[in-house]
Amino acid sequence: PQKIHPSKSEDAFKDISLEARAVFVFDLKLKTVLYARNENERLPLASITKLMTAFIAREQMLESAVITLTHDDLSAEGDSGLRPGERWRMGDLLRVMLIISSNDAAHAIGNFVGSAGQATADPAQSRAHFIQMMNNKALALKFEQMQFFNESGLDINDEKNWLPVQSGGYGSARNVADLFAGLWGKYPETIEITAHKDARIYSQDRIAHILPNTYEIVGHIPGLVASKTGCSEKEVTVTFT
């Protein structure tokens, strides 16, 4: 049967019920905004921050660069199965970071790239340099609502009572859509893994890591090319695909 397309005047989104505070739907091929709501509102990004971490890492380092994980690298909240002393190609560690939203991997990448691969550099200074690169990139791309305070997106807690005081990153739905488009356009091989339900990734030490996607419904979305989830203690889970 002949496929019937809605007319240009028909609103394909008129009957959609949304709970999200902000939405931005953009057609990459046609360069057309299909739907938008509060798209410029500045909101916590949580682990969606890792998209910028991946972008900076790919710009600054070769995928073949090898990172040796330290105890400090693995000190971030959460355990994704990485081991001290384990060696990783940066390209593979980026894929671990994105599919399982590994804070340890983001921590290690921030340290490595921020130090330009120098193992003797101070980790805190290296990560501070990396975060500055993230913010400089946001400014260069004119993402006016975007700002980063760490490389993972983890909430920053009050040291006294451990209550979250701010997110590790902020941005708007439009900012994130544009960042995702740029990342997909330049480095599709890095984020393609996030379209899979799970993955088996080997470190340079031939240790196999079986990693489930944090976005549990990826197998039920036809035509999905990439995804990323984020969850903050102060905000409900948000997802961009």
Long-range contacts (C-beta under 8 A, 24 or more apart in sequence): 19-236, 20-238, 22-172, 22-173, 23-173, 24-172, 24-173, 24-174, 24-176, 24-177, 26-177, 26-181, 28-181, 28-184, 36-173, 36-174, 38-173, 39-172, 39-173, 39-174, 40-145, 40-172, 40-173, 40-174, 41-145, 41-172, 41-173, 42-145, 42-170, 42-171, 42-172, 43-170, 43-171, 43-172, 43-173, 43-235, 43-238, 44-155, 44-167, 44-169, 44-170, 44-230, 44-232, 44-234, 44-235, 45-146, 45-153, 45-167, 45-168, 45-169, 45-170, 45-171, 45-176, 45-230, 45-238, 46-153, 46-154, 46-155, 46-167, 46-168, 46-169, 46-230, 46-231, 46-232, 46-235, 46-238, 47-101, 47-103, 47-152, 47-153, 47-154, 47-214, 47-228, 47-229, 47-230, 47-231, 48-153, 48-169, 48-171, 48-176, 48-228, 48-229, 48-230, 48-238, 48-240, 49-106, 49-148, 49-150, 49-151, 49-152, 49-153, 49-168, 49-169, 49-230, 50-97, 50-98, 50-101, 50-106, 50-151, 50-152, 50-153, 50-228, 51-98, 51-176, 51-179, 51-180, 51-183, 51-191, 51-228, 52-134, 52-137, 52-138, 52-146, 52-148, 52-169, 52-179, 53-97, 53-106, 53-109, 53-110, 53-130, 53-134, 53-151, 53-152, 54-94, 54-97, 54-98, 54-183, 54-187, 54-190, 54-191, 55-137, 55-179, 55-182, 55-183, 55-186, 55-187, 56-113, 56-130, 56-133, 56-134, 56-137, 57-90, 57-94, 57-109, 57-113, 58-94, 58-186, 58-187, 58-190, 59-137, 60-113, 60-116, 60-133, 61-90, 61-112, 61-113, 61-117, 62-90, 63-89, 63-90, 63-91, 63-94, 63-190, 64-89, 64-90, 64-91, 65-89, 65-90, 65-112, 65-117, 66-90, 66-204, 67-93, 67-108, 67-109, 67-112, 68-119, 69-104, 69-108, 70-108, 70-111, 70-123, 72-107, 72-111, 72-123, 73-104, 73-107, 73-108, 73-111, 73-123, 74-104, 74-107, 74-108, 75-107, 76-103, 76-104, 76-106, 76-107, 76-152, 76-154, 77-103, 77-154, 78-102, 78-103, 78-104, 79-104, 80-104, 80-105, 80-209, 80-211, 81-209, 81-211, 82-108, 82-209, 83-207, 86-203, 86-204, 86-205, 86-207, 87-203, 87-204, 87-205, 88-203, 88-204, 89-204, 91-189, 91-190, 92-201, 92-202, 92-203, 94-190, 95-190, 95-193, 95-199, 95-201, 96-201, 96-209, 96-211, 98-190, 98-191, 98-193, 98-194, 98-228, 99-193, 99-194, 99-196, 99-198, 99-199, 99-211, 99-212, 99-213, 99-214, 100-211, 100-212, 100-213, 100-214, 101-214, 101-228, 101-229, 101-230, 103-152, 103-154, 106-151, 106-152, 106-153, 107-151, 107-152, 109-151, 110-150, 110-151, 110-152, 127-151, 138-171, 138-175, 141-178, 141-179, 141-182, 143-171, 143-172, 143-175, 143-178, 143-179, 144-175, 145-170, 145-171, 145-172, 145-174, 145-175, 146-170, 146-171, 146-172, 146-175, 146-179, 147-171, 153-230, 153-232, 155-232, 155-233, 155-234, 164-232, 164-233, 164-234, 167-232, 167-234, 167-235, 173-240, 176-240, 177-240, 180-226, 180-228, 180-240, 184-225, 184-226, 188-225, 188-226, 191-226, 191-228, 192-225, 192-226, 194-218, 194-226, 194-227, 194-228, 195-224, 195-225, 195-226, 195-227, 215-239, 215-241
